[in-house]
Amino acid sequence: MSTRAGTTVSDTVMSRGATAAPAPLIRAREQQGPLMDQAWQAPGDADPAITPVAQSGPAFNLGLSRRAFKVLWSLLEAGAVAFLGGILLWLAVHAGLVAADDLRIGLCLAAGPAHVLLAWMLGRHARPRHSDEPPWSVVAQVMAALFACLLAVALANDSGVATIAWIAVWAVLATGAMVLAHRLEGAIVPLAIARRWRVRHAVIVGAGPAVLRRVKDMAGRMDYEIELLGMFGDRPPDGGVSSRQPPYLGGLESLFDFLARHGARHDGEVGVFMALPWTAGDRTAAVLERLRTVPVTVWLVPDPELSALALPQSGPSQAGPNQAGPSQAGRNQGRAPAPECQGR
């Protein structure tokens, strides 16, 4: 499973003995060689050469929370919309096309607060959900609602053709500017939002309340927030779809189509929680093999029915932390596994 920074394999299973994992997973490990040995190292044993990969990112960061950034960004967008209207009005007044009356000035001043209100009401700053709509569609909806309101006010006050033309030009330029601002927002987020406040999108392979509980427990221990987009499995979860859980998006074949469509939208930062039962080792190995060519991060979710089985974390000897040498056992004792290990 490759990413832009290298190859990522995640191991979130704590070893509790020397018993090995199901055979297909062990075979996959043996085929990976040194790469998988690095991924199953105990915390604190990570190769220093790969540490910069795990911590890669811009050196400068404002350290804002996600909500604070959204509020500031919405105010900047509203100010840009009002500023464009004011510039166009100033140009029209100096060209002698319209007069700077109270109505036109009031429309410019009201456009900013109205944009903020409509943007939050229509979900402009909500987290992205599973949808086939283009990402800028909500921006266009907000601008359409805003200028429909401004046009209604102008018509209610018997404004002339010049005012309507001014609003129309303003709407076109402001909509284009907001679409560009929406694209720019994605580039600014890494510079503004602290890592602990960032949201990483992920899907679950496996369905059911028990799977969802284990995944949420794992996600809660990570150093960033996980947004679950949906679940994939052989059949929908028992009890039907609930509003309290991510939607069921289809079978395993649908998983790869989903990742192909939505991976680029989320800049390759889509993760996969592999929560199939460990008794289905052949299917798990087959899915992992296909994911090797997809830029995603994979987390292996423990199987509670086989909690005594564990993937080794000590390299080729396949010995658990309690069976390693004295120095290794002392180093691993009482230490939880890292949520994600990086390797090349």
N, C-alpha and C positions, 0 to 999 in steps of 0.2 A: 504494500500500500504506500505509494510514493506521494510526497508533497513537494512543494516548490523548494523547501529547505532540505529535503533529504527523504529518508524512508522512515516511517513511523510504525511501530508495533507496540500496542499497549497491553500491559499485564496488570490486572487488578485483583488477582487471586492470591491469597496468603497461603503459603505452604504450611501444612499441619502434619506432615509425615513424609515417609519416603515413597508412598504409593504413587505411581505415575498416573497421568491423565489418560483418557481414552487413546487407543492406538493411533487413529488418524491424526490427532493433534500432535502426538509424539513424532510421527513420521514427518509432519509438516515442519516440526522444529528441527529435525535432523537434516532436512533438505535445505533449511535456511542457513545452517552453519553458524559462523561467528556473528552474523547479524542478530539471530534470535538469542544467542548467548548474551549479547549486550542488552537486549530487551528484557531478559529475565534476571539480570543482576539485581542484587539486593540494593535498597536505597543507600546512598552514600558510596556505592561502588561504581557509579557511572563513569565512563571513560571521559577524562577531561577534554579530549579532543572534540566530543560531541556536545559539551555543555553549551557553547555559544549557539548551537542550533536550537536548543530548547528555549533559550532566552532571547532569540532573535527578535528584533523590533526596533523602532526608532529610538534613538537615545533621548531625544527631547520629548517630554510629555507634560501636559498641564495638570494631570491628575484629577480631572473632573469625574464626577459620577455620571452615569448615563442619563439620569433625569435632569441633572443640572445642564448637561450639554444640550439636551433636547429643548429645554426652556430657552437657553441663550440662542440656539440656532433658529427657533421659531421667531424670536424677537428680531434677529438679523434679517430673516426672510421678510417679515412684515415691514421692517424699515426700508428694505430694498424696493418693495412694491410701492409704498407711499412715495419714496424718493423718485422713482420713475414717473409716477403721475405728476409730481411737482415739476420735474424737468420738462416734461411734455407741455404742461400748462404754461410754464415760463416761455418756452419757445413759441407757443401759439399766441401768447399775449404780445410778445415782441414782434411777431410777424403781422400783427393786427387782425388775426383771424377770430379771436374771442376776447372777451373782457374777463379780468380776474375778479369775478363777483363772489359773493359769499357762498353760493351753492357749489361752485367748482372748488374753491378752497376747502370747503367743508368735506367734499368727497375725498380729496387728497388726505385730509387729516383722519377721516373715518376709515380709510382703506386699511391702515396698519392694524388697529385693534380688531377690525372685522376679520382680517386674514388670520390673526392668531386664534380667534374664537372658532372660525370655521375649520381651521387646520386640526385643532384638537377634537372637535366634534366629529369630523369625518375620518379620523384615524390616520392623519398624515404622519404623526410621530409615533404611532403604535408599532410594535414589533412585527416584522414581516411574517406572514402566515403562508401555508401551502396554497398557492393560487397560480393559475396560468396567466393571469393578467400581467402586463408589463409593469415594472416597478414604478414607472412615472405616472401610472394611470391615476393614482390618488392625488398627485399634484395637479393634474389637469382637472379633476373633479373639484378640488378646492378653488382653483382659479375660476372655473365656470360658475360656481355658486357665488363667489365674491362679486364678479362683474355683472352677474344677473341682478344681484341686489343693488349695485351702484346704478345700473341702467334703469331699474325700476324706480329708484328715487329721482333720477333725472327726468324720466317721463312723467312722473307724478307732479313735478314742478314745471311742466310745460317747457322744457328746455328745447332749444333749437337743434338743427341738424349739426351745427358745429360742435356742440357739446357731445352729441351721440358719436360723431366721428372721433372726437378726442378720446372718449371712453373705449371705442373699438380699437384704436391704435394702441392705447395703454394696455388693453387686455392681451393683445397679441405679443407685445414686447415683454410684458410681465410674465406671461406664461412661459415663453422661451427662457427667460432668465431663471425662473423657478425650476424648470427641468434641468438646466445646467447646474443650479445650486444643489439639486438632489444628487446629481452625479458627483459633484465636488464633496458632498457630505461624507461619502464613503472613504475618500482619501484623507479627510481631516480627522475622522474618528480615531485612528491609531495615535495621532498627535495630541488629542484632547482628552480621551477617556482613559483612565488608569486601567491596567490589565485586570485588576480584581473586579471591575465593573463591566467588562466586556461580555458580550453574549455570543456563545458559540452554538450553531445550529446542529442538530443531530436527529437521527432516526433510530428506531429500535427494530432489530430483526428478532421476531418472537412476539407473541401477543398474549395478553392476559393480565389480570390484576397483580398476580405474584411477580411477573416479569417487570411490570411497571414499578412496583415497590422497590425491587432490587436496583433498578436503573436509577430511580430518584435518590436512593440512598447513596449510590456511587457518585452521582452528579453533585450531591450536596457536599461532598468532601473535596471537590476540585477547586482550583484557585480562580475559576471564572464561572459565570452563570451559563447553564445549559438550557437552550430552548428546544424542546422536543417537537419536531414537525409532524411526526406520525409513526405508525407501527406497520411492519410488514410480517406476514406469516402465512402458513398454509391455509388458515381459516380465520375468520373474525373472532375476536375474543368472546368467551362465554358470557352470556348475559346481554349481548348486543353492545352498541356504541353508547358511551356515556359522555356527557359534557365535561366531566371531570378528568378525562384522559385524552391523550392525543388521538386523532382519527386513525382508523384502519384504512391504509392506502392500497392494499392489494397483496398478492402473493410475492414470492421471492423474485420472480422474473420482473415484476414491476419495480423492484428495488433499483435495478441497474438503470432502467429508463428514468426513474426519478432523479438519481444521482447525476445522470448525464444532463438533464434539463436544469436542475437547480444548483448543481455544483458551481457553475460559472456565475450564477446570480449571487452566491454567497462567497465569491472569491476563493473557492476551493476549501473553505473552512467548514465543511459539513462532516460530522462524525457519525460513526455507526456503532451502536451498542449491540454486540453479538450475544444474544440471550437465548439461543437455541439450547435445548437440553444436551448435556455432554454425552448422553447415550446416543445422540444422533451425530456422532463424530464425523462420519463420512460426509453428511450434508454440510456440517460446519466447515470442514476442510475444503469442500467444493466451493462454497461461497467465498471463503478467504482467498482461494486461488484466483477467482474472478475479480476480487477487489484489489489484487496486486497491481492492476493497471489503472486503477481509479485514484485520483488525488483526494483521499479521505484518511481520517484517523479512525482506527478500530480499537474499541475497548472490549475485552473479553469479560463477560458477566459471569460470576460464579453460579454454579448450579447447586441449589440447596440440597437436592437429593443425593448429590455426590460431593458434599462439602468436605468429606474426609480425603477426597482425591485432590491433588494440587499439581500445578505446573511447577517444575523445579526452578529455583532461582539462583543456583550455584554453578551453572555452567555444565559442561559435558557429563560430569559425574552423576547428574540427576538426583543428587542428595538434597533433602530439605534442609532448612536452616538448623534444625535440631540435630542433624547427623553430620554436619560439616565439622571441620577441624575446630580446635578451641578458639583460635582467633576469629574465624568466620562466625562461629556460633555466638561469641560475645558481641560481635559487631551487629548481628541481626536480631539479637534477643530484644523483644518488646518493641520492635519497629514495624510500623505498618508499611505496606508496599506503596511505591509511588504510583499516582494515577496514570502517569504517561511517561514512557521512556523513549528517547529518540536515538536513532542509529543511522548510519549511512549504509 
